[in-house]
Amino acid sequence: TKSKPAGAFAGNYNATAKVPEALENDASVPQGHGWTQTNVSTAGVITGGGRTPDGGTFTLGGALWPAGQVPIYVLLYKNKGSLHGEELLVSDAASTFANNTLGGTLRLIKTGPSATADRTYRIGYGPVALELDGEKWVKPSTLRLLLGAIDAGINNATLDFAQGGLDALTEDALDQPFRITNTHTAKLALSGGVDNPKKVVLTFSTATGTFTGSFKLVDPNPANAALKITRTVPINGVLRRDQGWGHFVLPEMPGTATSPAWSGAVEIKPGL
């Protein structure tokens, strides 16, 4: 309508921004999952933001184009990189627009270090064509848990880690089942216990459709095996209707301010 020209597209959308399958397991490019969060007003005004697969943050703004396109161009890494392309919103009138989807491609490039202290993919990469896939985000209710999980008082979801410099034994120690409760919280095994030895912490934000957390790796100091080095690694991600997608950025040992750091993937799936 004239008063609500973007009514068919209005709402909040969460979408993953994933590296293409051909670049999976390629350590020269970030292996984590990025994402966008896009708000479309009934007047067609775009706001929002997101993260790149290696943890860079950005904001979105502008206007929705008539066929549902959202043009994006943002400078990143202190002008040492950029993210550009477009999101494409598809309206679904049959569901009264509740099942609208978001697709498209964003090209991510980094040409070099953003600063002397930048230790994440210092030599750069790309352009990498990130594949967008998402839908409207609707805050869960007491009738529907996060990710469509079913809470019967037992574990009902899994948390999986991959890449980012993790070895197979560490991946196995991080991966674990957990419970999404009927209050939309994550109940993990005892921190530091046999089922959660890396002290994984996970928190959901149903208001924004995101998750945060961390894990801890404790290893012998290469310079003195009698001493230990602890690396506390943040987790960040976005929630969609059926899965959570995100990343961590892990510094190599010895975990100093100049140690190279690499991006890995975090995924949350309902069921066991």
C-alpha positions in Angstrom: 0.0 0.0 0.0 1.1 3.6 -0.3 1.2 4.0 3.5 3.2 0.7 3.9 5.0 0.2 0.6 7.2 -2.6 2.0 4.5 -4.3 4.0 5.1 -7.7 2.3 8.7 -7.7 3.3 8.6 -6.0 6.7 10.2 -7.8 9.7 13.4 -9.0 11.2 15.5 -11.6 9.2 18.4 -13.7 10.4 20.6 -15.3 7.7 23.8 -17.2 7.7 26.7 -16.1 5.5 28.7 -19.3 4.7 31.8 -19.9 2.7 31.0 -22.0 -0.4 31.4 -25.7 -0.3 34.5 -25.6 -2.5 36.4 -23.6 0.1 35.4 -25.7 3.1 38.5 -27.0 4.9 40.6 -24.4 3.1 42.7 -22.9 6.0 43.6 -19.9 3.9 40.1 -18.5 4.3 37.9 -18.2 7.4 36.0 -21.4 8.2 33.5 -20.0 10.6 30.0 -18.9 9.8 29.1 -15.3 9.4 25.6 -13.8 9.4 23.4 -10.8 8.7 20.5 -9.5 10.8 18.3 -7.3 8.6 15.3 -5.3 9.8 12.9 -4.0 7.1 10.3 -1.4 8.2 7.0 -1.1 6.5 8.3 2.0 4.8 11.2 0.0 3.3 14.0 1.4 5.6 16.8 -1.1 6.2 18.7 -1.3 9.5 20.8 -4.1 11.0 24.2 -5.6 10.9 26.2 -8.8 11.2 29.5 -10.5 11.5 31.9 -11.8 8.9 33.1 -15.5 9.3 36.3 -14.2 11.0 34.6 -12.1 13.5 34.5 -8.7 11.8 31.4 -6.6 12.6 29.4 -4.3 10.3 26.2 -2.4 10.2 23.5 -2.2 7.5 21.4 0.7 6.3 19.6 2.0 3.3 16.4 1.3 1.5 14.7 -1.8 0.2 14.5 -2.0 -3.6 11.1 -2.8 -5.3 11.8 -6.5 -6.0 13.1 -7.2 -2.4 16.7 -6.5 -3.0 18.9 -5.1 -0.3 22.2 -3.7 -1.8 25.1 -4.0 0.6 28.5 -2.3 0.5 30.5 -1.9 3.6 34.2 -1.2 4.2 35.9 -3.5 6.7 39.2 -4.0 8.5 40.0 -0.3 8.6 39.6 0.0 4.8 41.7 -3.1 4.2 38.7 -5.0 3.0 35.0 -4.9 2.1 31.8 -6.8 1.9 29.5 -6.2 -1.0 26.6 -7.8 -2.9 22.9 -8.0 -2.2 20.4 -9.8 -0.1 17.2 -10.9 -1.8 14.0 -11.1 0.2 11.2 -13.4 -1.1 7.7 -12.7 0.2 5.3 -15.6 0.9 1.7 -14.3 0.8 0.3 -17.8 1.5 1.7 -17.6 5.0 0.7 -13.9 5.4 4.4 -13.2 4.9 5.4 -15.2 8.0 7.5 -17.6 5.9 9.4 -15.0 4.0 13.0 -16.0 3.1 16.3 -14.3 2.5 19.0 -15.3 0.0 21.7 -13.8 -2.1 25.5 -13.6 -2.2 28.0 -11.3 -0.4 31.6 -11.0 -1.6 34.1 -10.7 1.2 37.7 -9.6 0.7 40.6 -8.7 2.9 43.8 -7.3 1.4 46.1 -7.2 4.4 46.4 -6.5 8.1 44.2 -3.7 9.4 46.8 -2.7 12.0 50.1 -3.9 13.4 48.3 -5.9 16.0 45.9 -7.6 13.6 46.7 -11.3 13.8 43.7 -12.8 12.0 44.5 -13.7 8.3 47.1 -11.1 8.1 48.0 -11.8 4.5 44.3 -11.4 3.5 42.1 -13.6 1.4 39.3 -13.5 -1.2 37.2 -12.4 -2.7 35.1 -15.1 -1.1 31.5 -15.5 -2.2 29.5 -16.0 1.0 26.2 -17.7 0.4 23.2 -16.2 2.3 20.4 -18.3 3.6 17.8 -17.2 6.1 14.3 -16.3 7.0 12.2 -14.1 9.4 13.2 -14.4 13.0 10.4 -14.8 15.4 11.1 -14.9 19.1 10.2 -18.3 20.5 7.3 -18.8 22.9 6.3 -21.3 25.5 4.6 -23.3 22.8 7.7 -23.5 20.6 11.2 -23.9 21.9 14.3 -22.5 20.2 15.2 -24.3 17.0 12.1 -26.4 17.3 13.6 -28.5 20.0 11.4 -30.6 22.4 12.1 -30.3 26.1 11.4 -33.5 27.9 14.0 -32.8 30.7 16.8 -34.4 28.8 19.4 -33.4 26.2 17.7 -32.3 23.0 20.4 -30.6 21.0 24.0 -30.8 20.0 26.9 -28.3 20.0 29.6 -29.0 17.3 32.9 -27.3 16.6 35.2 -27.6 13.6 38.3 -26.1 11.9 40.0 -23.0 13.3 43.2 -24.9 14.2 41.5 -27.4 16.5 42.9 -30.9 16.4 40.6 -33.9 16.4 40.9 -34.7 20.1 40.0 -31.1 21.0 37.1 -31.1 18.7 35.8 -34.3 20.3 36.2 -32.8 23.8 34.3 -29.6 22.7 31.4 -31.3 20.9 28.6 -32.3 23.2 24.9 -32.8 23.6 23.0 -30.3 25.8 19.5 -29.3 26.8 17.5 -26.4 25.5 15.0 -25.8 28.3 11.4 -24.5 28.1 12.7 -21.1 29.2 15.1 -21.0 26.2 18.3 -21.4 28.2 21.2 -23.8 27.4 21.9 -26.4 30.1 25.3 -27.9 29.5 27.2 -30.6 31.4 29.2 -29.7 34.5 31.9 -27.2 33.5 35.3 -28.9 33.7 33.6 -32.3 34.2 34.1 -35.4 32.1 31.3 -34.4 29.6 32.4 -30.8 29.3 36.2 -30.8 29.9 36.8 -27.6 28.0 34.4 -25.6 30.1 32.1 -24.6 27.3 29.6 -21.9 28.2 26.6 -21.0 26.0 23.9 -18.3 26.3 21.0 -17.5 24.0 19.4 -14.2 23.4 15.8 -14.8 22.2 15.2 -11.1 21.7 17.9 -10.7 19.1 18.2 -14.3 17.9 21.9 -14.7 18.7 24.1 -16.7 21.0 27.3 -16.1 22.8 29.7 -18.2 24.9 33.2 -19.4 25.3 35.5 -22.4 25.9 38.9 -22.8 27.5 41.9 -24.6 26.2 44.8 -25.4 28.7 48.1 -26.5 27.2 51.7 -26.9 28.2 53.8 -23.8 27.6 56.1 -24.6 24.7 58.9 -22.7 26.5 58.4 -24.5 29.8 56.3 -27.6 29.9 55.9 -27.3 33.7 53.8 -24.2 33.1 50.3 -24.0 31.5 48.8 -21.6 29.0 45.1 -20.9 29.1 43.3 -19.6 26.0 39.7 -18.4 26.6 38.0 -18.4 23.3 34.7 -16.5 22.7 31.9 -18.0 20.7 29.4 -15.9 18.7 26.5 -16.9 16.4 23.1 -16.3 15.0 19.9 -18.4 15.6 17.6 -19.4 12.9 14.3 -21.4 13.1 16.0 -24.8 12.9 19.7 -24.3 13.7 22.3 -22.0 15.2 25.4 -21.0 13.2 28.5 -19.1 14.3 32.2 -19.0 14.8 35.2 -18.7 17.1 38.6 -17.2 16.5 41.4 -19.2 18.1 44.9 -17.9 18.5 47.7 -20.4 17.9 50.0 -21.4 20.8 51.5 -19.8 22.8 48.5 -17.5 22.7 50.3 -14.2 22.8 49.1 -10.9 21.4 51.1 -11.7 18.2 50.1 -15.3 17.7 48.2 -15.9 14.4 44.5 -16.6 14.9 42.1 -18.7 12.8 38.4 -18.9 12.4 36.4 -22.0 13.0 32.8 -23.0 12.9 30.2 -23.5 15.7 26.9 -25.2 14.9 23.9 -25.9 17.2 21.4 -28.5 16.0 18.2 -29.8 17.6 18.0 -33.5 18.3 20.8 -36.0 19.1 
